[in-house]
Amino acid sequence: DAGITQSPRYKITETGRQVTLMCHQTWSHSYMFWYRQDLGHGLRLIYYSAAADITDKGEVPDGYVVSRSKTENFPLTLESATRSQTSVYFCASRFGFDTEAFFGQGTRLTVV
Amino acid sequence: DQQVKQNSPSLSVQEGRISILNCDYTNSMFDYFLWYKKYPAEGPTFLISISSIKDKNEDGRFTVFLNKSAKHLSLHIVPSQPGDSAVYFCAAIGSGYALNFGKGTSLLVTP
């Protein structure tokens, strides 16, 4: 299927566990992003990437790790999950400057 | 510090009337602005955008106005429909390539 897909859609994990959220896009967009959405905070940028092997920290990067070995994939890893990382995570991609970003359906992560 | 601000968390409008959603920004380097619409349990979807070289962009029932001197933009929806009920996010892009989002405004259109 064309587009941007995230997996899993829902995940429950325990505090201290490592968990990886997957993001895959089929457009070969250069730019990819991870956001988290929390009540009262809107969408906050976690990490972003301009191309394969190029990543940058966003507003709230602590506790997260990303990699981008292939243009189409941009996984987000929580190295040791904490309850404060309970959130809805959105992956997005865009082609270039002055273009819109396309978002995945989101992953609802609960850390217990 | 939030660079894109949506100061109204919620807005209620009657069907058929105009909905006006507002957004302010602080970074003068922002030169491209977007509005996204989000339904529960779905990802945000792109609605309309405007470049800083313009002051208005229209797409059907949706119009975005940009006032650069005031660092303010607004989204007008005319006429509003119940299906427009959603959370609307304002976003801005500057010298970087990431979208900077506001906290969103929840719009409720009542019949």
Interface residues (C-beta under 8 A of the other chain):
Chain A: Y31 F33 Y35 G40 H41 G42 L43 R44 L45 Y48 A50 G58 F90 A92 R94 F97 D98 E100 A101 F102 F103 G104 Q105 G106
Chain B: Q6 Y32 L34 Y36 A41 E42 G43 P44 T45 F46 S49 S51 F89 I93 Y97 A98 L99 N100 F101 G102 K103 G104
